[in-house]
């Protein structure tokens, strides 16, 4: 999967993980030269940052949802 660095920010979490897995596989099996390994390492770090950003946003969303008052439930009589 050829992936331009500018395209990383448009990837879903699942797509980014797949791209990261592909990079790790290539590096571990020695399928690429040292210079290309460095470029893939850099791309991998960008993918990791992107995934962390997605997870952080999801965490914030969950936190917001869990702290919102329950407006759908039955109302208590005073």
N, C-alpha and C positions, 0 to 999 in steps of 0.2 A: 504494500500500500504506500504509494508515493504521497507524501503529505507536506504541503508547503507550510512553513511556520505561521504565515498569516491566516491559514485556514484552521488552525488549532482552536481558536476562540469560538468557532462555529460548530465544533463537534459536541455531540451529546456525551454524557458521562460514559456510556457503554462504548461508543466509538473511540473515545480517548483511551479507555482501558485496553481495547483491542489493539490499537496502534502501539501502545506501550508494551503490550505482551509480544507483539511482532518484533519490536526493537530488541527487547531482552533476548528473545529466541535467537535472532541473528547474531547478536554479540556473543552469547554463550556458546554457540556452535562454531564460532570463528568464520562465519560466512562472509564477513566484510573485513576490509583492510583497516589498519590502525587509524588512518586519517578519517575514514568514513565512520569508524567507531566513535570518534570524538564528536562528529557532527550528529550522529544518532544519540549520543549521550546528551548533548545539548537539547535536542528535540525531545528526548525523554523527560528532561527536567521541566521543559515548558508544558508537556502533557501532564506531569504530576502537579504542577502549579494550577493548571486549568481544572483538573479533577478536584483538588482541594478547594478551589473557589466554588465549584458547583456544590460540593458537600457543605461548605460553609453557608451558602444561600439556603440550601435545604434545611439545615439545622436552624437557621434564623426563622424560616417559615414555620417549622414545627413548633418552635418556641412561641412564636406569635399566636399560632392557633391554640396552643395549650394554655395560654394565659388570657385569652379572650373570654369574657363572660359568656356563659351558656344562655343564649337568647332563645334557643329552640325548645328548651325544656318547659315543664309546667311551672307556672308562677305561683309563688307562695302567697297566701292571704295574710294580710297584716293584722 
